[in-house]
Amino acid sequence: MQFEWSYFFSLFSLPAFWSASWTVIKLSTLAWLIGLVLGFALASAKQAASRWVSTPASLYIWFFRSVPLLVLLIFVYNLPQLLPASGALLSNPFYAGLLALVLTEAAYMAEIHRGGLLSVAKGQREAARALGISALGRQRLIVVPQAFRIALPTLTNEYVTIVKLTSLVSVISLSELLLVGQRLYAQNFLVLETLGAVAVYYVLIVSLFGWGLQYLERYLDLSRRTPNALDDGLLSELRSQLPHSETAPNYTSRPGTPDALRLSRIHKSYGSHQVLKGVDLAVRPGEVISIIGPSGSGKTSLIRTVNGLERIDQGEIVLFGESFIQTGDHPDNRRQREGVRRIGMVFQSFNLFPHRTIVDNVQLAPRYHRLDSATALRNQALALLDKVGLLAHADKYPHQLSGGQQQRVAIARALAMKPDIMLFDEPTSALDPELVGDVLAVIRDLAREGMTMLIVTHEMDFALSISDRVLFMEDGQIQLDASPQAIRDGAHERVRRFIGLENP
């Protein structure tokens, strides 16, 4: 029996097939979009700290990934027998099919979203939190855009899967492509020709929407963006229009002026390992304190407690005379967020937001907190980039900069909130030696301007040259709190040996 090519081509002008194609497009697109939203809600719920939230989400995902779609279609279509009130909606095969597809796809998409959410580095959330952005704001501005970009290729593949799964809806008599084809070849017995045409229709639908989603993938692929740097002429013109950048108020330590920061009996443990053992520390306004010590001594844990990135097990932190963090506080309460806005944080690994340009990184937090108009905040962000020598790179993305440049952007981002205190967590340890100098120069300029700073560093010469006081930590305690000159002249053998002033 020969293949009837004339009949095969005639099927592409048949109104019933084009109507069925439109049904497939509506069904698959709605199922994908609704499943996308519900799947994200399920993924977020599954990751929630509360078991009352995570357990129901996990059970939903487990159940609907286990039930075959064919079984679910038949059950949903016949559900009005158990729930007569649902008959008005589910007696329509389109809505019954849509509901069954959404129930199934929400479960599958939840796991796709969860993979995307888990791929967003913890440092991204911490950087947003250090800028005083709430949990919902962190999800909306930082986590979701990155997670969606990561998950999009798999979500695109899931759309293709949904298009093909719509053929199963024929079991509840929805007039989609396969059912139209079945009715035709039941009349004329031209099975291969009819199913061949059905396959071509599916390929066309998948290709059309697949190409659209692939275009979106390419658009969101930041590695394809061309680095754009301003030329000297535009740079000079722009610089002339910018406001003078300002840092924190230059506090002076007068009698009666409260300490900028006071830590009282701070204890911190990770499981059974105690990393901070009753640390006391007072920081006067305008003071620069370097924290040195061997790895594992508690330096980073100490400054992370200062802005609430680590919860304290015991003790209290006071900020400019007002209680800021106490034992047992919820780690993201309003009082802490308000206090965190007065404390800038620069991380060891930069933690810039990769999906935003350099100038967007700097102005994001001030815009979120509505500190000024959008135009004024952009100009202030550009002025800060000029301050750290990166105005020409304002419209680049973080991956288009060197490590030293990224760290200087991180400093500008922290300064954009006009903090009263700056924290630096080993700001040069992730940099090549030739890039260290530029970052240290920016920190040195801040010290001259009177910024209160706590700096965890392994740059001993820098620490001794810039600091008012140097803290040496070991075994979770401050073993020495002294001026750089006292350390150079003193007899604390362990500290002098650590910084290389004495041979072991």
Secondary structure, 3 states (H helix, E strand, C coil): CCCCHHHHHHHHHCHHHHHHHHHHHHHHHHHHHHHHHHHHHHHHHHCCCCHHHHHHHHHHHHHHHHCCHHHHHHHHHCHHHCCHHHHHHHCCHHHHHHHHHHHHHHHHHHHHHHHHHHHCCHHHHHHHHHCCCCHHHHHHHHHHHHHHHHHHHHHHHHHHHHHHHHHHHHHHCCCCHHHHHHHHHHHHCCHHHHHHHHHHHHHHHHHHHHHHHHHHHHHHCHHHCCCCCCCHHHHHHHHHCCCCCCCCCCCCCCCCCCCCEEEEEEEEEECCEEEEEEEEEEECCCCEEEEECCCCCCHHHHHHHHCCCCCCCEEEEEECCEEEEECCCCCCCHHHHHHHCCEEEECCCCCCCCCCCHHHHHHHHHHHCCCCCHHHHHHHHHHHHHHCCCHHHCCCCHHHCCHHHHHHHHHHHHHCCCCCEEEEECCCCCCCHHHHHHHHHHHHHHHHCCCEEEEECCCHHHHHHHCCEEEEEECCEEEEEECHHHHHHCCCHHHHHHCCCCCC
